[in-house]
């Protein structure tokens, strides 16, 4: 006869260690993914940011394994999605320079701008890094629990 004895307390303790390790691993993977998303958004070459405001507005935040996000402020929405042709009205006047000549107009017909989908590019990069990191960190957490 073969007898198998299982100690429930030790099994539960081992499972708790695995669970804690996996939770920590997922938090680290989320952190890495958010940092990669933020870095990709700030380093993109899809647009010129003359003032630096849009790039400076890109910020990542995470709270452990449960919550994290990256915000894209400034002109990100307009740059990412583009704009249709539209009229810009000056109050009282618009001033702009073309080939060294200064012009004043009450309104101009703007041709619109093409979309520059840098937010999706940054998100894709962040997801790729998070997936890779999760595989690495979770695997390590399981190996340590043995």
Legacy VTK file of the C-alpha trace (Angstrom):
# vtk DataFile Version 3.0
C-alpha trace
ASCII
DATASET POLYDATA
POINTS 146 float
0.000 0.000 0.000
1.034 3.535 -0.740
-0.015 6.233 1.649
0.040 9.899 0.810
-0.094 12.464 3.554
-0.881 16.080 2.758
-0.474 18.798 5.307
-3.104 21.409 4.551
-1.397 24.167 6.501
1.840 23.812 4.518
-0.076 23.746 1.200
-1.969 26.898 2.120
1.233 28.594 3.223
2.897 27.682 -0.075
-0.098 28.949 -2.072
-0.058 32.218 -0.136
3.622 32.664 -1.012
2.933 31.985 -4.689
-0.021 34.391 -4.680
2.023 37.155 -3.024
4.871 36.624 -5.470
2.569 36.746 -8.485
0.817 39.874 -7.221
4.183 41.583 -6.755
5.297 40.391 -10.207
2.183 41.809 -11.868
2.758 45.139 -10.106
6.331 45.263 -11.408
5.179 44.365 -14.920
2.526 47.101 -14.809
5.132 49.609 -13.626
7.470 48.666 -16.477
4.649 48.875 -19.045
3.553 52.298 -17.841
7.122 53.614 -17.875
7.580 52.289 -21.432
4.307 53.900 -22.568
5.292 57.242 -21.049
8.796 57.102 -22.552
7.488 56.161 -26.001
4.983 59.030 -25.969
7.647 61.533 -24.936
10.271 60.283 -27.398
8.091 59.949 -30.502
9.168 61.587 -33.735
5.604 61.702 -35.094
5.236 65.392 -34.238
7.264 68.501 -33.448
6.551 69.986 -30.063
7.827 73.548 -30.369
7.068 74.602 -26.802
7.667 71.238 -25.101
4.241 71.479 -23.411
2.713 68.385 -25.001
5.672 66.112 -24.250
5.911 67.468 -20.695
2.204 66.705 -20.183
2.683 62.951 -20.734
2.744 61.325 -17.290
2.469 57.771 -16.050
1.148 56.696 -12.671
0.636 53.301 -11.075
-0.603 52.003 -7.758
0.666 48.471 -7.313
-0.753 45.652 -9.419
-4.299 46.938 -9.466
-4.296 50.355 -11.124
-2.174 52.391 -13.486
-2.533 54.836 -16.339
-0.720 57.269 -18.613
-2.213 60.698 -19.327
-1.513 62.586 -22.535
-2.255 66.307 -22.173
-1.424 69.444 -24.116
-2.300 69.109 -27.786
-2.077 65.293 -27.708
-5.710 64.751 -28.676
-5.444 67.073 -31.679
-2.088 65.675 -32.782
-3.099 62.046 -32.325
-6.480 62.270 -34.094
-5.771 65.151 -36.483
-8.214 67.973 -37.181
-10.655 68.605 -40.028
-10.501 71.841 -42.028
-11.809 74.693 -39.873
-12.033 78.460 -39.530
-9.928 80.266 -36.928
-11.328 83.610 -35.821
-9.065 86.196 -34.179
-10.267 88.357 -31.330
-9.557 91.038 -32.418
-6.933 89.932 -35.024
-4.665 87.033 -35.911
-0.991 87.743 -36.503
1.262 85.352 -38.359
4.457 85.458 -40.401
4.876 83.870 -43.839
8.316 84.026 -45.497
9.309 86.928 -43.288
6.165 88.980 -44.038
3.817 89.783 -41.137
0.090 89.340 -41.859
-2.950 90.372 -39.834
-6.342 88.765 -40.519
-9.685 88.632 -38.757
-10.040 84.961 -39.704
-8.264 82.234 -41.649
-9.365 78.948 -43.196
-7.116 76.292 -41.702
-6.682 73.205 -43.946
-6.678 70.822 -40.951
-3.934 68.470 -39.829
-3.175 64.821 -40.516
-3.459 62.359 -37.655
-0.291 61.229 -35.922
-1.289 58.131 -33.917
1.530 58.328 -31.386
-0.729 57.462 -28.429
-1.584 54.043 -29.894
2.087 53.504 -30.742
3.040 54.301 -27.129
0.285 52.031 -25.805
1.406 49.146 -28.028
4.980 49.557 -26.808
3.852 49.635 -23.175
1.732 46.502 -23.610
4.625 44.671 -25.236
6.963 45.579 -22.355
4.324 44.690 -19.724
3.685 41.285 -21.352
7.392 40.497 -21.477
7.938 41.692 -17.905
4.939 39.723 -16.598
6.258 36.529 -18.140
9.690 37.133 -16.641
8.555 38.259 -13.166
5.756 35.685 -12.722
8.089 32.883 -13.791
10.648 34.054 -11.264
8.000 34.304 -8.518
6.927 30.721 -9.154
10.537 29.463 -9.174
11.226 31.213 -5.846
8.142 29.674 -4.225
9.445 26.113 -4.637
LINES 1 147
146 0 1 2 3 4 5 6 7 8 9 10 11 12 13 14 15 16 17 18 19 20 21 22 23 24 25 26 27 28 29 30 31 32 33 34 35 36 37 38 39 40 41 42 43 44 45 46 47 48 49 50 51 52 53 54 55 56 57 58 59 60 61 62 63 64 65 66 67 68 69 70 71 72 73 74 75 76 77 78 79 80 81 82 83 84 85 86 87 88 89 90 91 92 93 94 95 96 97 98 99 100 101 102 103 104 105 106 107 108 109 110 111 112 113 114 115 116 117 118 119 120 121 122 123 124 125 126 127 128 129 130 131 132 133 134 135 136 137 138 139 140 141 142 143 144 145
